[in-house]
Amino acid sequence: MNSMIIAGLLLVLLGLSYQTGWSKGRGLSAANSGVNVHSRPQYHAARVAIWTLVPALVILALWMAFGPGITRGYIVSQIPVDILTALDQGGLTATIQRIGALASGYGVAGEIQPFEQSAADALRNFQTITFLAMIAAAAGLAILALLYARSRISPRLRARNDVEVVITTLLIFCSAVAIMTTIGIVLSLASEALRFFSFINPVDFFFGTVWNPSFSTTATQDYGDYGLLPLLTGTLWVAAIASLVAVPIGLMTAIYLSQYAPRRVRAVIKPVIEILAGIPTIVYGFFALVTVGPFLAGVGNVIGVDISATSALTAGLVMGIMIIPFISSLSDDILNQVPLAMRDGSYGLGATQSETIRNVLLPAALPGIVGAFLLAVSRAIGETMIVVLAAGNSPVLRGTPLEPISTITVSIVNQLTGDSDFAGPQSLVAFALGLTLFVITLLLNIVALYIVRRFREQYE
């Protein structure tokens, strides 16, 4: 309820401030028709809206930062001194939680003490008063800022510059958040991976051919074998098979939909293909386990080849079907973005439709197509559920995709299943595996960037 009130307040302030600034800015343009007005009315409206919302958001942010501490202190002050001195830290926390639950209207287990009920009633009144005070402060400060910003509107006010500075700062902040998030992920993985390598030799990890972690006590120093190669091989097998299935089918589908298919056919086929992207991966896993795997095993019996029902081939085929929409939809959109003048110029020079597609459209759309491939392959490398059900979960180094395998993501799940204290290599290995996946994705990006720069056609 409180969140709805806050959201409603911000929406009202936004609408009121924008309308106020827009009205005065428009009147300013009409009243000074012979004067050069620097900014259009919408920039004045945006400037007033920014001036109005920022103080309100600051008040709300301060309350979010300090409100819980103030509320906790008030609850502690309502607990009788004799009871408070008898509580340890855990008991105090539990008592505070009980009083908070009673104040919120939720039930609590056990008998309610009289001091708990009285503290909950006092807390309820305190929360109401402080919330109303916070709303009043935010609204009052916002109205004052609105009046000040409106009074500053004049023909020479550089409202557009001010708004663009705010927008640029916001964009820089969003970019910084994305960059810092990536850096934080890498640092967290690297720090825990270094702890893992204090138990296991990096050479044994990256070049080992046996994966057999031991969950025995650390006193025996028997950590087991943590060879990465079986998991890496399984991951590459599945990703390669999925790519061999999805890349040609997805690209050919995109070419057909964008260049050959009639509009009515395209309107039906494209949504049907995109439904594949919305199917949960666990459903694909069941499909692979009960349909594709037995079918491949039966085909193997017919042709005299031993194909396991749970294998890299089964997981790769089903995963390739799953990522077809990523390639077809993105490639279709990219091909449709190629300027029509390029196609018309190719036809004017006598090229056929297939020659135009091969020599003009595909080179021009290559960066987007490579991006679609990279997204699909990254999805294949990071997929878990299909591999869990369809690949057999057998972390053994295989030279053929016809046998059960395991992948890096499945092993991460296995190592983090159950109680994990992150004190030994049995759990810390998940961070080393995650860092390995990150490096693989980075290498894929580097290769894709090289391909784009090497083969991209640039046009003036």
SULFENWO-V351042 format. One line per field, one symbol per residue. ss: DSSP state (a for helix, b for strand, c for the rest). phi: phi as a letter, one per 30 degrees, with the letter a starting at -180 (. if undefined). burial: b if it has 9 or more other C-alpha atoms within 8 Angstrom, else e. Layout:
ss->???
phi->???
burial->???
//
This chain:
ss->caaaaaaaaaaaaaaaaaaaaaaaaaaaaaacccccccccaaaaaaaaaaaaaaaaaaaaaaaaaaaaaaaaaaaaaaccaaaaaaccaaaaaaaaaaaaaaaacccccccccaaaaaaaaaaaaaaaaaaaaaaaaaaaaaaaaaaaaaacccccccaaaaaaaaaaaaaaaaaaaaaaaaaaaaaaaaaaaaaaaccccaaaaaaccbbbbccccaaacccbbbccaaaaaaaaaaaaaaaaaaaaaaaaaaaaaaaaccaaaaaaaaaaaaaaaaccaaaaaaaaaaaaaaaaaaaaaaaccccccccaaaaaaaaaaaaaaaaaaaaaaaaaaccaaaaaaaaaccccaaaaaaaaaaaacaaaaaaaaaaaaaaaaaccaaaaaacbcccbccccccccbccaaaaaaaaaccccccccaaaaaaaaaaaaaaaaaaaaaaaaaaaaaaaccccc
phi->.ddddddddddddddddddddddddddddddbdccdddbdeddddddddddddedddddddddddcdedddddddddddeddddddcdddddddddddddddddjddbdidddedddddddddddddddddddddddddddddddddddddddaecddddddddddddddddddddddddddddddddddddddddddccdeddddcdcbcadccdddddhcdicbddedddddddedddddddddddddddddddddccddeddddcdddddddedcdedddddddddcbdeeddddddddcicdcddcadddddddddddceddddddddddddddeddddddddddjddddddddcbddddceeddddddddddddddcdbdddedccjhcdbdccbdccdbbbddddddddcdjdbchcbddcdddddddddddddddddddddddddddcdccbd
burial->eeeeebeebbeebbeebbbbbbbbbbebbeebeeeebbbbbbbbbbbbbebbbbbbbebbebbeeebeeebbebbbeebeeeebeebeeeebeebbebbbbbbeeeeeeeeeeeebbebbbbbbeebeeeeeebbebbbebbbebbeebbeebebebebbebbeeeeeeeeeeeeeeeeeeeeeebeebbebbebbbeebeeebbbbbbbbebbeeeeeeeebebbbbbbbbbbbbbbbbbbbbbbbebbbbbbbbbbeebeeeebeeebeebbebbeeeeeebbbbbbebbbbbbbeebbeeeeebbbbbbbbbbbbbbbbbbbbbbbbbbebbeebeeebbeebbeeebeeebbbbebbbbbbbbbbbbbbbbbbbbbbebebbbbbbbbbebbbbeebbbbbbbbbbbbeebbeeeeeeebbbbbbbbbbbbebeeebeebbeebeebbeeebeeee
//
